[in-house]
């Protein structure tokens, strides 16, 4: 039987991901990547040579990390289909010892973003930025910041098959309670659209990018996940406990957490200067 792609196959794949309890963000990403693969393959039979051609096409038009994430999606689809012989390896990435300075969001950058959103009168975005950075949650986990959670001072997040407890510090809690009262939100998620649906990742990303000019912060530094990285670096700078940080962030592997706390080359050089070992 020929191995071919079609819309019904993709629909079945979506059902499979739901049954696997993948997060909504992961399902959306995998389906998007599979549609890209579908467009590349067309009506041709899916064979190893075509998959390798697709892999080569990705690396010529995408960053290595993006290409690898798209390859991962295709491999998950192949696992679903039982097409194990079509698996392809991801590109190897040389681990960097330092974080590129043009991509690291500093605390000063963060403060300017918060001030700019407040000046622009966008209270919802202002609190979304502070909530992500103040708790370390993923943008997809904002749905767990509910009226009930804010009143209690803690939220219980279920993501990627893991449950974890998120504390809402008192200063943030006061701001959120005031926001809830002003908006007349009775229950459920507090960061919602006019239609009552949770604010999407895309809308948050777009609104944050729109702040860059007013905040005087480079757009390359501004995206929701960088707020989570700033939380991680700040927490680790105080606690120096990577295992605890991994638990807070919901990471299965400490190796993932290490990526979050990589410093810039300038910061590393400053620490070396402070060692004062040259006499």
VEXDREN-2710 file (C-alpha; in Angstrom, 1 decimal):
% VEXDREN-2710
k/r/px/py/pz
1/UNK/0.0/0.0/0.0
2/UNK/1.3/3.4/-1.0
3/UNK/2.1/5.8/1.8
4/UNK/0.4/9.0/1.0
5/UNK/-0.8/12.1/2.9
6/UNK/-4.3/13.5/2.8
7/UNK/-6.6/15.6/5.0
8/UNK/-8.2/12.6/6.6
9/UNK/-4.8/11.3/7.7
10/UNK/-4.0/14.7/9.3
11/UNK/-7.4/14.7/11.0
12/UNK/-6.7/11.3/12.5
13/UNK/-3.2/12.5/13.6
14/UNK/-4.9/15.4/15.4
15/UNK/-7.2/12.9/17.3
16/UNK/-4.1/10.9/18.1
17/UNK/-2.3/13.9/19.6
18/UNK/-5.4/14.7/21.7
19/UNK/-5.5/11.2/23.0
20/UNK/-1.8/11.4/23.8
21/UNK/-2.8/14.4/26.0
22/UNK/-0.5/16.8/24.2
23/UNK/-0.9/20.5/25.0
24/UNK/-3.0/22.6/22.7
25/UNK/0.1/24.6/21.7
26/UNK/1.9/21.4/20.8
27/UNK/-1.0/20.1/18.8
28/UNK/-1.3/23.4/16.9
29/UNK/2.5/23.4/16.2
30/UNK/2.6/19.8/15.0
31/UNK/-0.4/20.3/12.7
32/UNK/1.1/23.5/11.3
33/UNK/4.4/21.7/10.6
34/UNK/2.6/18.7/9.1
35/UNK/0.7/20.9/6.7
36/UNK/4.0/22.3/5.6
37/UNK/5.3/18.8/5.0
38/UNK/2.0/18.0/3.2
39/UNK/2.5/20.9/0.8
40/UNK/6.1/19.7/0.1
41/UNK/5.1/16.1/-0.6
42/UNK/1.8/16.8/-2.5
43/UNK/0.3/13.7/-4.1
44/UNK/3.6/11.8/-4.2
45/UNK/4.2/8.7/-2.2
46/UNK/6.0/9.3/1.0
47/UNK/9.4/7.6/0.7
48/UNK/12.7/8.1/2.6
49/UNK/14.3/10.0/-0.3
50/UNK/11.5/12.6/-0.2
51/UNK/11.7/12.9/3.5
52/UNK/15.5/13.6/3.2
53/UNK/14.8/16.2/0.5
54/UNK/12.4/17.9/2.9
55/UNK/15.0/17.8/5.6
56/UNK/17.5/19.5/3.3
57/UNK/14.9/22.1/2.2
58/UNK/14.2/23.0/5.8
59/UNK/17.8/23.7/6.7
60/UNK/18.2/26.0/3.6
61/UNK/15.2/28.2/4.7
62/UNK/15.1/27.9/8.5
63/UNK/17.3/28.2/11.5
64/UNK/18.6/24.9/12.8
65/UNK/16.4/24.9/15.9
66/UNK/13.3/25.6/13.8
67/UNK/14.2/22.9/11.3
68/UNK/14.7/20.4/14.1
69/UNK/11.4/21.2/15.6
70/UNK/9.7/20.6/12.3
71/UNK/11.6/17.3/11.8
72/UNK/10.4/16.3/15.3
73/UNK/6.8/16.9/14.2
74/UNK/7.2/14.7/11.1
75/UNK/8.8/11.9/13.2
76/UNK/5.9/12.0/15.6
77/UNK/3.5/11.6/12.6
78/UNK/5.5/8.7/11.3
79/UNK/5.3/7.0/14.7
80/UNK/1.5/7.5/14.6
81/UNK/1.4/5.9/11.1
82/UNK/3.8/3.1/12.0
83/UNK/6.2/4.3/9.3
84/UNK/9.2/3.8/11.5
85/UNK/11.6/3.3/8.6
86/UNK/11.0/6.9/7.5
87/UNK/12.4/8.5/10.7
88/UNK/15.1/11.1/10.0
89/UNK/17.7/12.4/12.4
90/UNK/17.7/16.0/13.6
91/UNK/20.6/18.3/12.9
92/UNK/23.3/18.4/15.5
93/UNK/23.6/21.7/17.3
94/UNK/26.8/22.8/19.0
95/UNK/25.8/24.0/22.5
96/UNK/26.6/27.6/23.1
97/UNK/28.3/28.5/26.4
98/UNK/26.8/32.0/26.3
99/UNK/23.4/33.6/25.4
100/UNK/23.5/36.1/22.5
101/UNK/23.3/39.5/24.0
102/UNK/21.0/40.7/21.3
103/UNK/18.4/38.1/22.3
104/UNK/18.6/38.3/26.1
105/UNK/15.9/40.3/27.8
106/UNK/17.4/42.1/30.8
107/UNK/15.5/43.2/33.9
108/UNK/15.9/46.8/32.7
109/UNK/14.3/45.9/29.3
110/UNK/11.5/44.2/31.2
111/UNK/10.8/47.3/33.4
112/UNK/10.7/49.4/30.2
113/UNK/8.1/47.1/28.7
114/UNK/5.9/47.2/31.8
115/UNK/6.1/51.0/32.0
116/UNK/5.3/51.3/28.2
117/UNK/2.3/49.1/28.4
118/UNK/1.0/51.1/31.5
119/UNK/1.6/54.4/29.7
120/UNK/-0.3/53.1/26.6
121/UNK/-3.2/52.1/28.9
122/UNK/-3.0/48.4/28.0
123/UNK/-3.6/47.1/31.5
124/UNK/-4.3/43.5/30.4
125/UNK/-0.9/43.3/28.5
126/UNK/0.8/45.0/31.5
127/UNK/-0.4/42.3/33.8
128/UNK/0.2/39.5/31.4
129/UNK/3.8/40.5/31.1
130/UNK/4.2/40.8/34.9
131/UNK/2.3/37.5/35.5
132/UNK/4.5/35.5/33.2
133/UNK/7.7/37.1/34.5
134/UNK/6.6/37.0/38.1
135/UNK/5.6/33.3/38.2
136/UNK/7.7/31.7/35.4
137/UNK/4.7/30.1/33.7
138/UNK/4.5/29.4/30.0
139/UNK/2.2/31.7/28.0
140/UNK/0.0/28.7/27.3
141/UNK/-0.5/28.3/31.0
142/UNK/-2.1/31.7/31.5
143/UNK/-5.4/30.0/31.4
144/UNK/-4.7/28.6/34.9
145/UNK/-4.5/32.1/36.3
146/UNK/-8.1/32.2/37.3
147/UNK/-10.2/34.3/39.6
148/UNK/-10.2/31.4/42.0
149/UNK/-6.4/31.0/41.8
150/UNK/-5.8/34.7/42.4
151/UNK/-8.0/34.7/45.5
152/UNK/-6.2/31.7/46.8
153/UNK/-2.8/33.0/45.9
154/UNK/-1.7/30.0/44.0
155/UNK/-2.6/28.1/40.8
156/UNK/-2.3/24.5/39.9
157/UNK/-1.0/24.0/36.4
158/UNK/-1.5/20.9/34.3
159/UNK/0.9/20.8/31.3
160/UNK/2.6/18.1/29.4
161/UNK/1.1/15.4/31.7
162/UNK/2.6/17.1/34.8
163/UNK/0.9/19.0/37.6
164/UNK/2.7/21.7/39.5
165/UNK/1.8/24.4/42.0
166/UNK/2.4/28.0/41.1
167/UNK/2.6/30.7/43.7
168/UNK/1.3/34.2/43.0
169/UNK/3.3/36.7/45.1
170/UNK/1.3/39.1/47.1
171/UNK/2.1/42.3/45.1
172/UNK/1.0/40.6/41.9
173/UNK/-2.0/39.1/43.6
174/UNK/-3.2/42.6/44.7
175/UNK/-2.8/43.9/41.1
176/UNK/-4.7/41.0/39.7
177/UNK/-7.5/41.3/42.3
178/UNK/-7.9/45.0/41.4
179/UNK/-8.0/44.1/37.7
180/UNK/-10.6/41.4/38.3
181/UNK/-12.8/43.8/40.2
182/UNK/-12.5/46.6/37.6
183/UNK/-13.4/44.2/34.8
184/UNK/-16.2/42.5/36.7
185/UNK/-14.8/39.0/36.1
186/UNK/-16.6/36.6/38.3
187/UNK/-14.8/33.3/37.7
188/UNK/-12.5/31.4/35.4
189/UNK/-9.5/32.7/33.4
190/UNK/-8.9/36.4/33.9
191/UNK/-6.9/37.1/30.7
192/UNK/-9.7/36.9/28.2
193/UNK/-10.9/38.5/25.0
194/UNK/-14.1/40.4/24.5
195/UNK/-15.7/37.1/23.6
196/UNK/-14.7/35.6/26.9
197/UNK/-12.0/33.3/25.4
198/UNK/-8.5/33.0/26.7
199/UNK/-6.1/35.4/25.0
200/UNK/-4.1/33.6/22.3
201/UNK/-0.3/33.2/22.2
202/UNK/-0.3/35.0/18.8
203/UNK/-2.2/38.1/20.2
204/UNK/0.2/38.3/23.2
205/UNK/3.2/38.0/20.9
206/UNK/1.8/40.7/18.6
207/UNK/1.0/43.1/21.4
208/UNK/4.4/42.7/23.0
209/UNK/6.2/43.4/19.6
210/UNK/4.1/46.5/19.2
211/UNK/5.5/47.8/22.6
212/UNK/9.1/47.7/21.5
213/UNK/9.3/51.1/19.9
214/UNK/7.7/52.9/22.8
215/UNK/9.7/50.9/25.3
216/UNK/13.0/51.4/23.5
217/UNK/13.7/47.6/23.5
218/UNK/15.0/45.6/20.6
219/UNK/12.2/43.4/19.0
220/UNK/14.7/40.5/18.9
221/UNK/14.5/40.4/22.7
222/UNK/10.7/40.6/23.0
223/UNK/8.6/37.5/23.0
224/UNK/6.6/35.8/25.9
225/UNK/9.0/33.0/26.5
226/UNK/11.9/35.4/27.2
227/UNK/9.9/36.6/30.3
228/UNK/10.1/33.0/31.5
229/UNK/13.8/33.0/30.9
230/UNK/14.2/36.2/32.9
231/UNK/12.3/34.6/35.8
232/UNK/14.6/31.6/35.7
233/UNK/17.8/33.6/35.6
234/UNK/16.6/35.9/38.5
235/UNK/15.5/32.9/40.6
236/UNK/18.8/31.0/40.0
237/UNK/20.8/34.2/40.8
238/UNK/19.2/34.2/44.3
239/UNK/18.7/30.5/45.1
240/UNK/21.5/28.7/43.1
241/UNK/19.3/25.6/43.1
242/UNK/18.8/24.3/39.6
243/UNK/16.8/21.2/40.7
244/UNK/14.3/23.4/42.5
245/UNK/14.1/25.7/39.5
246/UNK/13.5/22.8/37.2
247/UNK/10.5/21.8/39.4
248/UNK/9.1/25.3/39.3
249/UNK/9.4/25.6/35.6
250/UNK/8.0/22.1/35.0
251/UNK/11.0/20.7/33.3
252/UNK/11.6/16.9/33.2
253/UNK/15.3/17.4/32.5
254/UNK/17.7/19.7/34.3
255/UNK/19.6/20.0/31.0
256/UNK/16.6/22.0/29.7
257/UNK/16.8/24.3/32.7
258/UNK/20.5/24.9/32.1
259/UNK/19.5/26.5/28.8
260/UNK/17.4/29.1/30.7
261/UNK/20.2/30.3/33.0
262/UNK/23.0/30.7/30.4
263/UNK/24.5/34.1/30.8
264/UNK/25.9/36.5/28.2
265/UNK/29.6/36.6/27.3
266/UNK/29.7/40.2/28.8
267/UNK/28.3/38.9/32.1
268/UNK/30.7/36.0/32.2
269/UNK/33.6/38.3/31.5
270/UNK/32.5/40.6/34.3
271/UNK/32.5/37.7/36.8
272/UNK/36.0/36.7/35.7
273/UNK/37.1/40.3/36.2
274/UNK/35.7/40.2/39.8
275/UNK/37.8/37.1/40.5
276/UNK/40.9/39.4/40.6
277/UNK/43.3/36.6/39.9
278/UNK/45.7/38.7/37.9
279/UNK/48.2/40.3/40.3
END
